[in-house]
Amino acid sequence: MIYTKDHKTASLFDPWEHLGPKQLKLMAESWAGLFKKEILYELPVNNIAPFFTAGFGRPTKELYTVLGSLILQQIHDLSDEETVPHIAFNIQWHYALDITEDSDEATYLCPKTLWNMRKIVTDNELDTVLFHQITDKLARVFKVDTTKQRLDSVHIKSNMRRLGGIGIFSKSIHKFLVNLQRARKEIFETLPKDLVDKYLPKKALSCSL
Protein backbone atom coordinates (compact mmCIF):
# COMPACT_ATOMS: atom_id res chain seq x y z
CA MET A 1 0.00 0.00 0.00
CA ILE A 2 1.35 3.43 -0.98
CA TYR A 3 1.77 6.05 1.75
CA THR A 4 2.64 9.68 0.99
CA LYS A 5 2.13 12.64 3.28
CA ASP A 6 0.62 15.91 2.07
CA HIS A 7 3.53 18.22 2.82
CA LYS A 8 2.08 21.26 1.04
CA THR A 9 -1.01 21.72 3.20
CA ALA A 10 -0.18 23.87 6.22
CA SER A 11 -0.78 22.42 9.68
CA LEU A 12 -3.24 24.04 12.07
CA PHE A 13 -0.45 24.22 14.65
CA ASP A 14 3.19 24.91 13.82
CA PRO A 15 5.00 21.59 14.46
CA TRP A 16 8.25 23.48 15.01
CA GLU A 17 6.99 25.97 17.59
CA HIS A 18 8.93 24.16 20.29
CA LEU A 19 12.06 25.68 18.76
CA GLY A 20 12.94 29.16 19.92
CA PRO A 21 12.92 32.00 17.35
CA LYS A 22 16.72 31.99 17.09
CA GLN A 23 16.85 28.23 16.67
CA LEU A 24 14.10 28.35 14.06
CA LYS A 25 15.92 31.11 12.17
CA LEU A 26 19.12 29.06 12.15
CA MET A 27 17.22 26.02 10.97
CA ALA A 28 15.42 27.87 8.19
CA GLU A 29 18.68 29.39 6.94
CA SER A 30 20.61 26.10 7.08
CA TRP A 31 20.88 23.37 4.44
CA ALA A 32 17.86 21.76 6.12
CA GLY A 33 15.71 24.82 5.41
CA LEU A 34 16.85 24.92 1.80
CA PHE A 35 16.11 21.21 1.35
CA LYS A 36 12.64 21.47 2.90
CA LYS A 37 11.67 24.58 0.97
CA GLU A 38 13.13 23.83 -2.45
CA ILE A 39 13.79 20.08 -2.77
CA LEU A 40 11.46 17.95 -0.64
CA TYR A 41 8.21 18.88 -2.35
CA GLU A 42 9.77 18.40 -5.78
CA LEU A 43 10.77 14.77 -5.22
CA PRO A 44 9.24 12.52 -7.90
CA VAL A 45 7.32 10.18 -5.61
CA ASN A 46 4.88 9.50 -8.45
CA ASN A 47 7.72 7.75 -10.27
CA ILE A 48 8.17 5.40 -7.29
CA ALA A 49 4.48 4.71 -6.62
CA PRO A 50 3.96 2.33 -9.59
CA PHE A 51 6.33 -0.17 -7.96
CA PHE A 52 3.91 -0.62 -5.04
CA THR A 53 0.28 -1.76 -4.85
CA ALA A 54 -2.06 1.18 -4.26
CA GLY A 55 -4.69 -0.45 -2.06
CA PHE A 56 -3.26 -3.73 -0.86
CA GLY A 57 -0.61 -4.92 1.59
CA ARG A 58 1.36 -3.23 4.32
CA PRO A 59 1.76 0.56 3.88
CA THR A 60 5.10 1.74 2.54
CA LYS A 61 7.22 4.07 4.58
CA GLU A 62 6.33 7.67 3.76
CA LEU A 63 7.78 8.05 0.25
CA TYR A 64 8.96 11.65 0.60
CA THR A 65 10.87 10.62 3.73
CA VAL A 66 12.48 7.62 2.05
CA LEU A 67 13.50 9.41 -1.15
CA GLY A 68 14.68 12.43 0.80
CA SER A 69 16.72 10.19 3.10
CA LEU A 70 18.44 8.56 0.12
CA ILE A 71 19.45 11.99 -1.15
CA LEU A 72 20.67 13.22 2.26
CA GLN A 73 22.60 9.97 2.64
CA GLN A 74 24.48 10.71 -0.56
CA ILE A 75 25.03 14.37 0.37
CA HIS A 76 26.55 13.44 3.71
CA ASP A 77 28.34 10.33 2.36
CA LEU A 78 26.82 7.93 4.89
CA SER A 79 26.39 4.18 4.95
CA ASP A 80 22.92 2.71 5.50
CA GLU A 81 23.80 1.95 9.12
CA GLU A 82 25.00 5.53 9.66
CA THR A 83 21.89 6.95 8.02
CA VAL A 84 19.40 5.21 10.32
CA PRO A 85 20.19 7.21 13.51
CA HIS A 86 20.12 10.49 11.58
CA ILE A 87 16.58 9.74 10.45
CA ALA A 88 15.65 8.70 13.98
CA PHE A 89 17.25 11.47 16.05
CA ASN A 90 18.72 14.31 13.97
CA ILE A 91 16.43 17.34 14.22
CA GLN A 92 17.94 18.92 11.10
CA TRP A 93 17.02 15.81 9.12
CA HIS A 94 13.52 15.91 10.64
CA TYR A 95 13.12 19.54 9.58
CA ALA A 96 14.53 18.91 6.11
CA LEU A 97 12.23 15.90 5.60
CA ASP A 98 9.26 17.57 7.32
CA ILE A 99 9.01 14.75 9.86
CA THR A 100 6.71 16.21 12.52
CA GLU A 101 5.96 13.08 14.55
CA ASP A 102 8.12 11.22 17.07
CA SER A 103 6.70 7.76 16.39
CA ASP A 104 8.79 4.86 15.13
CA GLU A 105 6.62 4.79 12.03
CA ALA A 106 7.65 8.34 11.16
CA THR A 107 11.29 8.36 12.26
CA TYR A 108 12.63 4.85 11.77
CA LEU A 109 13.90 3.32 8.53
CA CYS A 110 15.88 0.11 8.77
CA PRO A 111 18.95 -0.44 6.56
CA LYS A 112 17.04 -3.04 4.53
CA THR A 113 14.34 -0.49 3.64
CA LEU A 114 16.99 1.98 2.47
CA TRP A 115 18.71 -0.74 0.43
CA ASN A 116 15.45 -1.95 -1.14
CA MET A 117 14.31 1.54 -2.09
CA ARG A 118 17.72 2.45 -3.49
CA LYS A 119 17.62 -0.73 -5.60
CA ILE A 120 14.23 0.25 -7.02
CA VAL A 121 15.55 3.74 -7.78
CA THR A 122 18.77 2.61 -9.44
CA ASP A 123 17.39 -0.44 -11.25
CA ASN A 124 14.83 1.78 -12.94
CA GLU A 125 17.26 4.66 -13.55
CA LEU A 126 15.25 6.97 -11.32
CA ASP A 127 18.49 8.15 -9.72
CA THR A 128 19.14 10.00 -12.98
CA VAL A 129 15.68 11.58 -12.77
CA LEU A 130 16.35 12.63 -9.17
CA PHE A 131 19.78 14.01 -10.01
CA HIS A 132 18.62 16.14 -12.93
CA GLN A 133 15.46 17.31 -11.21
CA ILE A 134 17.33 18.47 -8.11
CA THR A 135 20.23 20.08 -9.94
CA ASP A 136 17.83 21.90 -12.28
CA LYS A 137 15.84 23.20 -9.31
CA LEU A 138 18.96 24.36 -7.46
CA ALA A 139 20.21 26.03 -10.62
CA ARG A 140 16.98 28.04 -10.74
CA VAL A 141 17.11 28.85 -7.02
CA PHE A 142 20.68 30.13 -7.20
CA LYS A 143 20.20 31.64 -10.68
CA VAL A 144 22.99 29.62 -12.25
CA ASP A 145 23.47 30.26 -15.97
CA THR A 146 23.71 26.71 -17.31
CA THR A 147 24.60 27.97 -20.80
CA LYS A 148 28.08 28.69 -19.43
CA GLN A 149 29.26 25.23 -18.48
CA ARG A 150 32.73 23.77 -18.22
CA LEU A 151 33.24 20.91 -20.62
CA ASP A 152 34.40 18.55 -17.88
CA SER A 153 31.21 19.23 -15.89
CA VAL A 154 29.06 17.23 -18.26
CA HIS A 155 30.49 14.03 -16.82
CA ILE A 156 28.96 14.59 -13.37
CA LYS A 157 26.27 12.03 -12.59
CA SER A 158 24.43 10.46 -9.69
CA ASN A 159 26.52 8.41 -7.28
CA MET A 160 23.54 6.57 -5.81
CA ARG A 161 24.51 3.31 -7.49
CA ARG A 162 26.62 1.54 -4.90
CA LEU A 163 29.34 -1.06 -5.10
CA GLY A 164 28.74 -4.36 -3.36
CA GLY A 165 30.42 -5.03 -0.04
CA ILE A 166 33.40 -6.77 -1.63
CA GLY A 167 33.75 -3.99 -4.20
CA ILE A 168 33.83 -1.29 -1.52
CA PHE A 169 36.36 -3.28 0.50
CA SER A 170 38.68 -3.83 -2.48
CA LYS A 171 38.43 -0.25 -3.72
CA SER A 172 39.23 1.11 -0.25
CA ILE A 173 42.32 -1.08 0.08
CA HIS A 174 43.45 -0.15 -3.44
CA LYS A 175 43.20 3.58 -2.71
CA PHE A 176 44.98 3.15 0.60
CA LEU A 177 47.86 1.28 -1.01
CA VAL A 178 48.21 3.87 -3.77
CA ASN A 179 48.38 6.72 -1.26
CA LEU A 180 50.70 4.80 1.05
CA GLN A 181 53.08 4.12 -1.83
CA ARG A 182 53.20 7.82 -2.67
CA ALA A 183 53.44 9.24 0.84
CA ARG A 184 55.27 6.59 2.89
CA LYS A 185 57.18 4.40 0.49
CA GLU A 186 59.39 2.98 3.24
CA ILE A 187 56.31 1.57 5.01
CA PHE A 188 54.74 0.43 1.75
CA GLU A 189 57.81 -1.67 0.95
CA THR A 190 57.38 -3.63 4.20
CA LEU A 191 53.92 -4.92 3.18
CA PRO A 192 53.49 -8.58 2.17
CA LYS A 193 53.95 -9.02 -1.58
CA ASP A 194 50.79 -11.11 -1.97
CA LEU A 195 48.71 -8.29 -0.43
CA VAL A 196 50.16 -5.73 -2.83
CA ASP A 197 49.80 -8.03 -5.84
CA LYS A 198 46.16 -8.70 -4.99
CA TYR A 199 44.87 -5.20 -4.33
CA LEU A 200 47.21 -2.65 -5.96
CA PRO A 201 46.75 -3.49 -9.68
CA LYS A 202 43.76 -1.75 -11.25
CA LYS A 203 42.54 -5.05 -12.61
CA ALA A 204 41.87 -6.08 -9.03
CA LEU A 205 39.11 -3.49 -8.92
CA SER A 206 37.33 -4.80 -11.99
CA CYS A 207 37.40 -8.31 -10.58
CA SER A 208 35.72 -7.23 -7.36
CA LEU A 209 32.86 -5.15 -8.78
Buried (B, 14 or more C-beta within 10 A) or exposed (E): EBBBBEBEEEEEEEEBEEBEEEEBEBBBEBBBBBBBEBBBEEBBBEBBBEBBEEEEEEEBBBBBBBBBBBBBBBEEEBEBEEBBEBBBEBEBBBBBBBBBEEEEEBBEBEEEBBEEBBEBBBEBEBBBBBBEBBBEBEEEEEEEEEEEEEEEEEEEEBEBBBBEEEBBEBBEBBEEBBEBBEEEEEEBEEBEEEEBEBBBEEEBBEEBE
